[in-house]
Amino acid sequence: MTSLGARHPAVIEVQAQADRLRRMIDEEVNRTAQSARSEYESSRANEDALARSLEALKHNALVTNEAMVTLRELERDVQASRAVYEAFLVRARETGEQERLDTKNIRVISRADPPLNRSFPPSNLMLALAGLVLGVGAGVGITLLRGLGDAVRPAAAPRPGVPVLAVLPGVEQPPDLRVVSAPKSRFARDIRKVYEAVRASHKERGNPSLLVVASGGEDDDGAAVALNLAAVGAATERVLLIDADLEQRALIAVDADQSEAGLVDVAVGRRVLSDVVVRDRETNINLVPFVAPNSRRDREIKDQDIRSAFAQTKHFDMVIVAAVDSDRDPSGRFFAGLVDHIVLVARTEDDAGAIEQLVSRFGLDARKIRGAVLTSAEAA
């Protein structure tokens, strides 16, 4: 351009070639864009067709499911009708056989002769001798059983409808761990019998759970019984003790770090169960309060929340809930619906009406009661 002018034929030729190349490039770009647009429109049409096919298949699946439900109902009706029809055929066949039975050719071959002696019942003499022998044997047996019963009868008579699992001497307040301090004592032996009785009565799948509820007043021995049962189990198993008593007497009786949260905090989702469970170093008992002093209710707690939190305790070998009379604290009545077994704790001087009143509060859950543990007023 510097040596040739703008109107030089070579320059004009080069510019013309450049213009042609630009037009060719534009035409190629347009053709490519048109081709891509056509492919896009085709793909979009295919997508719409597939979507319509999918909706049609969904509709056909729903119609097929409804038809299958109707088919199953019809099959059940057919089976029921077939059963009725077959029973009718059997009955009709039996009736036809009975109609064809000819009773006119029946005749008496010979008359029956009465027996000389009866075969049954025995003669009066044999009955008298048998009655004498049975009477003497029954009298001797009753005498022996009465003497044996007087020798082994507990200090208190069993309450109506509730068997007595053990009669324990009174415990100190606050409750002590006597099965640990005196493992060979009568108290420890009887507590082990109660624990083994609950274990033996568990026939369902999964690990058992036990509610220990006391019927007495403020100085009842329910916390002591629950704590000693947990200590017996913790010697060989992983035992969790839930203190549902608002005074937390079972937790105060052991030398363990007090938890800052309780089972209600697990129910509302503030904490997990492993964070609120503490372990007593001396007895290996795992402990958790139902409501801790620092527990907070961020929202309304429903019964299902407590059930879900309690279900998380199933990985323990035994779960023991210590509670008081449901008339004083409704949590005992609520836990009765969650546990597998119930053991009542009462004083020997309590009348039968107190036990019956406590049993009546459990309603249908009273079938879970395995027995009562009686404690005497005097300490051992």
Secondary structure, DSSP 8 states (H G I E B T S, - for coil): --SS-TT-HHHHHHHHHHHHHHHHHHHHHHHHHHHHHHHHHHHHHHHHHHHHHHHHHHHHHHHHHHHHHHHHHHHHHHHHHHHHHHHHHHHHHHHHHHHH---TT----S-----SS--SS--HHHHHHHHHHHHHHHHHHHHHHHHHHHHH--SS--BTTB-EEEEEEE--SS---HHHH-TTSHHHHHHHHHHHHHHHH--SSS--EEEEEE-S-TT-SHHHHHHHHHHHHHTTS-EEEEE-STT-HHHHTS-----S--HHHHHTTSS-HHHH-EE-TTT--EEEESS-TT---SS---HHHHHHHHHGGGGSSEEEEEE--TTT-THHHHHHTT-SEEEEEEETTS-HHHHHHHHHHTGGGGGGEEEEEEEEEEE-
